[in-house]
Amino acid sequence: MKLLLENWRKYLNESNEELIEKCLSDEDEPDVFYHSTPARLVNIILEKGLIPGKGNTFSTTDWSGGKVFLSAGYSQAIQWQGMIAEHLDEDVAILEITLTPEQISQLEVDTVSQKENDSCSFFLKESVLPSQIEIADTGEGTGGF
């Protein structure tokens, strides 16, 4: 049974790696990911980093608990920016996240987003340091739908 679980984990890791490679093949900077977040949280994130969520921030399920969600491309981040802005009725910023090779190896596929045709969304189960984060878009004017 233990061998079966180890082989399954290896298969999942290989699948994740293939998907990450596919998603990043068109990106200029393969270590750069994006995170869409309410603009009111940007200063806190720049000070403390991205910390895995407690869940239910955007989702109606507990799926998001303990995860930091990232988009592999800026276009996916823009889609999330629009969805979150509409859902929360407030401005939503996009943060640029530079991951270390170790963090990239720990990325997991966001299977919930995959079902919604966003196959290039991932998550980490660890924090992202403030030094790894820059503002890509302040989100000004994105809310208030």
N, C-alpha and C positions, 0 to 999 in steps of 0.2 A: 504494500500500500504506500509506504514511504517513497519507494522508487517511482511509482505511478505519479504521486504528487510532485516529485522533483522533476520528472519529465514534462508534466503538464505546465509547471512554472517556467521551465526552459522554453517550451513552445510559445507560451504567452509572451515571454521576454523577446523572443525572435520576432513574433508578430508585431509587437510594439516597435521594435527597432526598424522593421521594414516600413511600417506606417510613418514613423517619424522621418525616416530617410526620404520617403515619397513626398511628405508634406514640406520638407525643407529643400527639396531639390531645386525649386524655383526661387528660393530666397537667397539674397546676396550674403546675408550673415546668418549662418546656421545655428549660432549660439544665442540669437536674439528671438525672444518671444514677447507676447503682449498680454496685458491684463486690463480688462475694462472694469471700471469701478465708479461708484458715485463720486462726483467731483469733491463733495464735502469731506471725503476721507483721504484725499491725496496728501495733505500735509502730515497727517498721522502716519500714513504709509511711508512717506519719505523719511520720517523720523524713526519709526520702529520697524520698518520692513513689512513684507507681506506675511501674515501669519495665517496658518490654516484655519478656515472658518468653522463656526459652530453649527452651520447649516441654516437653512431657511432664509438666507439673505435675499436670494432671488428665486430660488426653487421652492416648490410647495412640498418637497419631500426632504428626507434626511440625507439624501445622496450627497449633498455638498458639504456635509460635516467633515471636518478634519482634512480639507483639501484646499490647495491654492490652484485655481484654474488659469490656464494659459492657452493662448491661441498661437499657432505656429506662423501665422501670417497676419500682416496688418489688415488685409481685407476681411479676415474672420473677426478681428478685433472690432472693426467698424460695424459689422453685423451685430455683434454682442452689445456694442455701445448703443445702437438703436433699440434693440430689444429691452435692454435694462432701463434705458431712458423712458421708454414707453410704459414699462411695467411700474417703475417707481415715480414717474412724472417729475423727474429732476435731471439736472445736467450730469453727464457721465463722461469721465476722462478715460484716456487710454494711456497706460504706462508701458514703457519699453523695458523689458527685463533681460539682462544678459546672464545666462546660466553658465555654470561651470560644466566641464565634461562629466563630472560625477553626478551633478543634478540632472543633466540630460539623460544619463543612463538610468535614472530613477523615475523618469516620466512614465506615467501610465495613461492609457487611452481613456478619454471621457466617453464611455459607451452610451451614456444618455444623450449627449449631443450628437453622437454618431447616428443615432436613430432619427435625429432631426436634420439629417443631411449635412452636418458639420463634422467631417471626418478628421479635421486637423485641430481638434481641441484636446488638450491634455491636462493632467493635474499632477501636482507634487503633494506629498504628505509631510513636507517640511517647510520651514520658513525660508523666505528669500530676504537676504540682507539689504538694508537701505542703500549700500554702496553699489548694488546691482540694478538699481531702479532709476529711470529717468522719465520725465513726462514727455510723451509723444504728442498728446492732444489734450488740452485743458478741458475740453468738453463744453466750453461756454456756448450756450444756446442750443444744446442738444435735448434738453428736457422741455417740459411744458407742452406735451402733445395734446 
